[in-house]
Amino acid sequence: MNDIWITNASPVIALAKIERLDLLWDEGHTLLVPKAVADEIQVRALI
């Protein structure tokens, strides 16, 4: 079964800081990142 996970920016940013984004990508799961979340992450990366 392919579960779909939808995330907001906070977990992505927090996990990226500790270099553990792999925790969001698990076999059998699809991760959806809404455009607004991707935009926020991109802006924070520039700061």
C-alpha positions as CSV (number, residue, x, y, z in Angstrom):
1,M,0.0,0.0,0.0
2,N,1.3,3.4,-0.9
3,D,0.4,5.9,1.9
4,I,0.5,9.6,1.1
5,W,2.0,11.9,3.7
6,I,1.5,15.7,3.5
7,T,3.9,17.9,5.5
8,N,4.2,21.5,6.5
9,A,7.5,23.4,6.7
10,S,8.5,22.8,10.3
11,P,9.3,19.1,10.2
12,V,11.2,19.5,6.9
13,I,13.3,22.4,8.2
14,A,14.0,20.8,11.6
15,L,15.0,17.5,10.0
16,A,17.1,19.2,7.4
17,K,19.0,21.0,10.2
18,I,20.0,17.7,11.7
19,E,20.6,16.1,8.3
20,R,17.8,13.5,8.8
21,L,15.4,14.2,5.9
22,D,15.6,10.5,5.3
23,L,13.1,10.0,8.1
24,L,10.4,11.6,5.9
25,W,11.1,9.3,3.0
26,D,10.2,5.8,3.9
27,E,9.7,2.9,1.5
28,G,6.0,2.7,0.5
29,H,5.2,6.3,1.4
30,T,4.7,9.3,-0.9
31,L,5.6,12.7,0.5
32,L,3.6,15.6,-0.7
33,V,5.1,19.1,0.0
34,P,2.6,21.8,-0.9
35,K,4.0,24.7,-3.0
36,A,3.6,27.2,-0.2
37,V,5.7,24.9,2.1
38,A,8.4,24.4,-0.6
39,D,8.5,28.2,-1.1
40,E,8.9,28.8,2.7
41,I,11.7,26.2,2.8
42,Q,13.4,27.8,-0.1
43,V,13.2,31.3,1.4
44,R,14.6,30.0,4.8
45,A,17.5,28.4,2.9
46,L,18.5,31.8,1.6
47,I,18.5,33.4,5.0
